[in-house]
Amino acid sequence: MKTLTPISAALLVAFSANAFADNNNAILFQVGENNMAVTDQSDPSIQNNLIVQAQIGTSNDSDASQTTGTNRSVTTHLQIGEMNTAESSQQGNTALSILSINQLGQSNSASVTQFANVVLSGTFVNQLGSMNEAFLSQFNEVVTSIGAIAQAGEMNVAESDQNRVTFSSAFINQVGMTNLADLTQEVVTSSSAFINQVGMENGAQIEQTDDVVESIGSIFQTGLMNAADFEQEDEVVASIGSITQVGQMNAAGLNQRGSVTGSSAFINQSGSMNVGAIDQNGVFAGSALINQVGSMNGAEVNQNLITASSALVSQVGSMNDANINQESGTDLSVAIINQLGETNEADIVQQDGTSLSFANINQAGSMNAADITQKGAALSIASTTQLGSDNMHTTTQTGVGQTAIVVQIGSGNMGMITQ
């Protein structure tokens, strides 16, 4: 049953009759089911306006918009119940304005949009409950603005999209189980993207594409069976990508490709049965770092077409596996693997044009295996240090002016050096 109380009608008339002037207020309150609230404020110079829409019940719809030069204005939605929908937008030279949607219940949907020259503005979506959906979009010249989604509950979905973003930030915070978060930034300059998840079986993805300059992206997960994917591609300059996972059976993937310059990629994992992978393609003056603490961890770093780049893997635990590949014109590069524990394996390969490169593997424990290969190496140094028992090492260097230093202390160690 669709209802519009006399009080709400009176308020709507009283505060929105002059919808084409400054200092307008539109306040609406509805209780019941299948209600619809629509408020539109439009004027070439909208300033100091307020839209407040509150709904309590089921299957309600709340829609509000501020258009054509929104300035110093606020739009807020409050919905309590189930299967409610809220949509809000600010467009056309939006400045110093705020969009806010607050929902309490289950199976609710929220969508908020700021576009066409958004400056010093914010969009916020807060949801408490289960199976809620939140969509946040800022595009077409977003400058010094914030977009944030906060969800607490189970099986929630959050998506945030920023296009042509400068000096802006996007946040997704989720607490609960089986939540999904997706954050995209395109044509990004001096901006940041953050996803924080606490719970079990969460999934997070950040994508920064098409000219990512001086920007930061971070995924933080705490819980069980989390998965994270991070993409920075197409002209990545002076940017940082980071994934941090604390728990069990976590998986992380981080890719920087398509001309990466002066950028860094970090994966930090603490727990058991973690998997970390970093892929950098077309790298210049970049770095990749993986830290793992626990058991049965796996780490892999690939850098292709690199110059003056470095890769570092540190593992503390048991049954760890580490692989570093730097290939195709490796120049002035450093690869380091440190493992402390049991049944560890380490592989470093620097090939085809290796110049002024350094490769190092340090292992302390038992049943460790180390392998270093440098081809086309010039003025390169390979060092393998193993402390424990049943260790093996293989070092192969081809080129001019190489030095191989291997120290093995324990029992059952084997070694081979070919230069």
N, C-alpha and C positions, 0 to 999 in steps of 0.2 A: 504494500500500500504506500503510495507516495504522499508525503505530508510536508506542508510548509506552515509552521506555526505562525499565528498572528504576530507574535513577538519578533520572529525572524523576518517576516515580511516588512514589519514596521522599521526594523533596523536597516534592512536592505534599502528601503526607500529613503530613509533619513540620511544615510551616509553615502549613497551612491547616486543621488539625483543629479548632482553636479559632477558627472564623471569626466567632464572635459576641462576641469580646472585643477589647480594645485590643492594639496592638503585634503585629498579625498580619503574617506574611510568606508570600507565595505565589510560589515561584520554579519556573519550568518551562523545560526545555530539550529541543527536539526536532530531529532530523535525518532528512530523508527527504522523501517526497511525500505529499500528501493528508492531512496531519496536522491535527488540530483541538485547540486549547487554549481552555478556557473556565474563567474564574475569577470568582467572585462573592463580594464581601465586603459584608455588609449587617448593620446594627445601628442602633438609634436614636442611638448615640453612637460612630461609627467614628472612631478617632484613631490617628495614628502607625502607619498600615498601609502595607505595601509589596507591590506586584504587579510581578513581572518575568517576561516571557515571551519566550523567544528561539527562533527557528525558522530552520533552514537547509535550503533545498530548493525544491521547486516545488509550487504549488497548495496551500499551507498556509493555515489559517484560525486567527487569534488573536483572542479575544474576552475582554475584562475589564471589570468594572464595580464601582464603589464607590457605594453608595446609602444614602439615609436618614441624612443628617447626616454626610457625609464631612468629616473635619477633619484637617489636617496629614498627608495621605497622598499617596503617589506611585504612579502606574501607568505602566509603560513597556513598550513592545514593540520587539523587534529582529527584523527579517526580512531574510534574504539569499537572493536567488533571483529567480524569475519567477512571475507570476500569483498572488502571495500577497495575502491580505486581512487587514486588521487593523481591529478596531472596539473602541472604548473609550468609557466614559461615567462621569461623576460627576454625581450628582443629589441633590436634596433637601437644601438648606442646606449646600452645599459651601463650605468655607473653607480657605484656606492649603494648597491641594492642587495637584498637578501631574499632567497627562496628557501622555504623550510617545509618539510612534510614529516609529520609524526604519526606513526601508526602502532596500535597495540591490538594484537589478536593473531589470527591465522589466515593464511591464503590471501593476504592483502597485496596490492600492487601499487607501486609509487613510481612516477616518472616526472623528472624535472629537467628543464632545458633553459640554457642561456646561450644566445647566439647573436651574431652580427655586432661585433665590436663591444665586447664585455670587458669593463675595466673596474678594478677594485671592488669586485662583487663576490658573493658566496652562495653556493647551493648546498643544502643539507638535507639528508634523508635519514630518519631514525625509525627503526622497526624493532619491535619486541614481540616474539612469538615464533611460529613455525610455518614453513613453506611460503614465506613472503618473498616478493620480488621487488628489486629496486633498480631503477635505470636513471643514470645521471649523464647529461650531455652538455658540454661546453664547446662551441666551435665557431669558426670564422672570426679570428682575431680576438682571442681571450688573453688579457693582459693583467698580471698581478691579481689573480682571482683564485678562489678556493672551491673545490668540489669534494664533498665528504659524504660517505655512506657508513652508517653504523647499524649492525644487526646483531641481535642476541636471540638464540633459539636453535632450531634444528631445520635442516634441509632448506636453508635460505639461499637465494641467488642475488648477487650484486654485480652490476655492470656499470662502468664509468668510461666515458669517451671524451677526450679533449683533442681538438683539431686546431692547428695554428695557434699554439700556446706559447706564451712568453712570461717569465717570472711568475708562474702559477703552480699550484699543487693540487694533487688528487689523492684522496685517502679512502680506503675501504677497510673497515674494522668489523670482524666477525667473531662471535663467541658462541660455541655450540658444537653440533655434530653434522657431518655430511654437508657442509656449506661450500658454495662455489663463488669465486670472485674472479672477475675479468676486468682488467684496466688497460685502456689503450690511449696513447698519446702520439699524435702525428704532427710533424713539422714543429719540433719542440726546441725551445731555447731557454736555458737557465731555469728549468722547471723540475719538478719532482713528482714521483708517483710511489705511493706506499700501500702495501696490503699487509694487514696483521690478522692472523687467525689463531684462535685458541680452541682446541677441541679435538675431535677424532674424524678421520676420513675426509679432511678438507682438501680442496683443490684451489690453487691460485695461479693466475697468469697475468703477466705484465708485458705489454708490447709497446715499444717506443720506436717509431719508424720515420723515414723520410726527413733526413737532416736533424739528427739529435745532437744538440750542441750544449755543452756545459750543464748537463742534466743528471739527475740521480733517480734510480729506481731501486726499490727495496721490497723484499718479501720476507716476512717473519712468521714462522709457524711453530706452535707448541702443541704437542699431542701425539697421536698415534696414526700411522698410515696416511701421512700428509703427502701431497704431491705439489711441486712448484715448477713453473716454466716461465723463463724470462727471455724476451727477445729484444735486442737492440740492433737495428739494421739500416742500411742505406745511409751512408755518410754519418757515422758516429764519431763525434769529436769531443775530447776532454770530458767524458761522461763516465758514470759509475753504475754498475749493475751488481746487486747484492742479494743473496738468498741465505737465510738463516733458519735452520730447522733443529728443534730440540725434541726428542722423543724416540720412537721406534718405527722401523720400516718406512722411513721417509725416502723420497726420491726427488732430486733436483736437477734441472737442466737450464743452462744459461748460454745463450748464443749472442755473439757480437760479430756481425759480418757486413760485407759491402763497404769496404774502406773504413777501417777503425783506426783512429789516430788519437794517441795520448789518453786512452781510456783503460779502465780497469774492470775486472770481473771477479767477484768473490762468492764462494760457497762455504758456509760454515754448518757443520752437522755434528750433533752430539746425541748418541744413543746406540742403537744396534740395527744391523741390516740396512744401513743407509747407502744410497747410491748418489754420487755427484758427478756431473759432467759439464765441462766448459768447452765451447767451440768458438774460436776466433778466426775469422777469415779476412785476409787483406789487412793485417795488423801492422801498424807503425807506432813505435814508442808506447806499447801497451803492456799490460800485465794481467796474469791470471793466477788466482790463489784459491786452494781448496784445503780446508782444515777439517779433519774428522776425528772424533773421539768416541770409541765404543768398540763393537765387535762386528765382524763380517761386513765391513765397509768397503765400498769401491769408489775409486776416484779416477777421472780421466780428463786430461787437458789436451786439446788439439789447437795448435796455432799454425795457420797456413799462409804462405806468402808474407812472412813476417820480416821486420827490420827493427833492430834495437829493442826487442821485446823480451819478456821474462815469464817464466811459469814456475810456481812453487806448490808442492803438495806436502802436507804434514799429516800423519796418521798416528794415533795412539790407541792401541787395542789389540785385537787378535783377528787373524784371517783377513787382513786388509789387502787390497790390491790397488796399485797406483800405476798409471800410464801417462807419459808426457810425449807428445809428438810435435816437433817443430820442423817443418819441411819447406821445400821450394824457396830457395833463396834466403835461408836463415842467415842473419847478419847481426853481429854484436848482441847475441842472445844468451840468456842464462836459464838453465832448467835445474831445479833442485827438488829432491824427494827425501823426506825424513820419515822413517817408520820406527815405531817402538812397540813391540808386542811379539806375537807368534804367527808363524805361517804367512808372513808377508811376502809380497812380490813387487818388484819395482822395475819399470822399463822406461828408458829415456832414448829417444831417437832424434837426432838432428842431422839432416841430410842435404845433399845437393846445393852446394854453395855455402856450407857452414864456414863462418869466418869469425874469428875472435870470440869463440863461444866457450862456455863453461858448463859442464854437466856434473852433477854431484849426487850420489846416493848414499845415505847413512842409515843403517839398520841395526837395531839392538834387540836381540831375542833369539829365537830358534827357528830353524827350517826356513830361513829367508833366502830369496833369490834376487840377484841384481843383474841388470843387463844395460849397458851403455853402448850406443852405436852412433858414431859421427862420421859421415861421408862427405868428401869434399872439404874437409876441415883444414883450417889454416890458423896457426897460433892458438890452438884449442887445448883445453885441459879437461881430463876426465878423472874423477876421483870416486872410489868406492870404498866404504868403510863398513865392515860387518863385525859385530860382537855377539857371540853366541855359539850355536852348534848347528851343523848340517847346512851351512850357508854355501852358496855358489855365486860366482860372479863371471861375467863375460864382458870384455871391453874391446871394441873394434874401432880403430881410428884410421882414416885414409887421408893423407894430405901432407902438409909440411909443418914442422915445428910443434908437434904434439907432445904432451906430457900426460902420462897415466900413473896415478898414485892409488894403490890398493892396499888396505890394511885389514887383515882378517885375524881375529883372536878367538880361539875356541877349539872345537873338534869337528872333524868331518867336512872342513871347508875345501872348496875347489875353486881354482881360478884360471883364467885364460885371457891373455892380452895379445892382440894382433895390431901392429902399427905398420 
